[in-house]
Amino acid sequence: MERPAGLCGLWALLLCAGGGAAPNEILPPVTNLSVSVENLCTIIWTWNSPEGVRPNCSLWYYSYFGNHQDKKITLDSRRLEEVPLNEDICLHVISQCGTNESEKTLKGEKKCISPPEGDPRSAVTDLRCIWFNLTTMKCSWLPGNTTRANTTYLLYYWHKYLTTPLQCENSYREGHRLGCSFNLTDSRLRHSSIQVMVKDNGGKIRPSFSVVALSSHVVPAHPDIIHLSFKNSNLLVEWKKPGDFLCECLSSQLEVNNSHLSSTLYTTEETKCQNPEKRSQFKITTDLDTSTTVRIRVRTNKYCYEDSNLWSEWSEKGSLGQKTNSTFYITILLIIPVLVAFAIIVLLFYLKRLKIIIFPPIPDPGKIFKEMFGDQNDDTLHWRKYDIYDKQTKEETDSVVLIENLKRGSQ
C-alpha cells in the first residue's frame, strides 16, 4: 500500500509504520480548537478534524482534562461539560484512527478557559446547596476574606428546563452563613443538576460557581408518626413518609427510649410500600410494663439517590405504655395550688357580700328623728320671727304718720 504524501519524520513513522494504516494511530493535531461558555457553567469545546487524514481512517477523538481526568472517546468534534468556572480548566484533544485507548505519546491540542476577573479572596466560600423535600433549593455560603460586611449578594441559578438563568429573591441569614432559597418542584430534575452562581450587585467581588448534582443533595422533611400499638409482645410503629418520595427511596432510623433501658437506634432500608397509603411499619420487641417513646427520621438511599447521609429532622415523639409520663404529674402539681388560691379569693369575696345580706346594719333611731323634726323646727322658728318683725315695722310706721297729722291740725 502506498504511503500518504506530504508526511515525514515522526508523523510519517506514526501514520505509516508497517507500510499501511495502523489501527489507533495518532494523527496530526485537530484544528480550530475553541471554547465558549453558555448559561452559567456550561463549557463547550469545538474543533475541526486534522489535516491529511486518509480516507480509510475511522476518525475518533480522545479528549481529557488535566492528568487524564474524565476521559472520553467520541466521533463528535464537540465536547460539552458542566464545570464550575472557579479555576483554569484545560481540555486536551487527540485524534486517532480507532477507539482503542493505546498509550499516547503526544498531548494533542489543548484549550483552556479562565475564571472571571477579580480577586479570588473576594469570592464567597463554602457554597452549599441542598434540595429540601424535593420542593425548595436552599443555597448558603460564607463571605469572602476581603469582602465588606455590607456587601449585597445575588444568586443566579439555571437548569436544563430553563431558557435563561433566574435570580433568587428569597435571601436569608443563618448565623455567619448567608443564603437564598427558591422553589424547585420539577420532578424531571431528580437525576439532573443545577448550576449556581453567587456574586455581588456592584461587580466588586469575583463570582463563585457551583454545579449541584440533585441526586446527592436531597434532604427529606421529617416523617409523621400516625400509630403506635402493642401486638404479639412487639411494639408496632407506623408512620407516614414525607413529600413525594417513593417508599423504596427512603431509609429510616428509629430512636426508641424505654424507661428501663437506654436509648436504642434501629435503621431500616425500605424496598416497597407496605400498604396502598404508602405508610411504613416497624416492629420492636420491648417491655410491656414500661413507658416507651419513639421518634423517627429519614434520608434518601442508594436505590434512588446517592446516599449522602443527609438526615431529616426528627419527628415529634410518640409514646405508649402503662407508666404515665412524669411531666403530667409535674403539671398537675403546679396547677392545683393556683386553682386553690383562686377559689379561696372568690369565696372570700362572696362571703363578704353574703354577710351583708344576712346581717344588714341596724339603723340609728335618734338620727331618724333628728332628720324628721330637727329641720322642721328650725324652719318654723325662722318663719315665725319673720312675721313678728314685719308686724312691728307696720305699727311703728303708722304711729309716726298719726303724730304728724295731729301736729298739722292743731296749727
Beta strands, then each sheet from edge to edge (+ up, - down):
strand 1: 31-38
strand 2: 42-48
strand 3: 59-65
strand 4: 69-74
strand 5: 78-82
strand 6: 89-97
strand 7: 109-113
strand 8: 125-132
strand 9: 136-142
strand 10: 153-158
strand 11: 166-167
strand 12: 170-174
strand 13: 177-183
strand 14: 193-200
strand 15: 208-213
strand 16: 218-219
strand 17: 224-231
strand 18: 234-240
strand 19: 250-258
strand 20: 261-269
strand 21: 279-285
strand 22: 292-300
strand 23: 318-320
sheet 1: 1+ 2- 5+
sheet 2: 4+ 3- 6+ 7-
sheet 3: 12+ 13- 9+ 8- 16-
sheet 4: 11+ 10- 14+ 15-
sheet 5: 17+ 18- 21+
sheet 6: 20+ 19- 22+ 23-
end
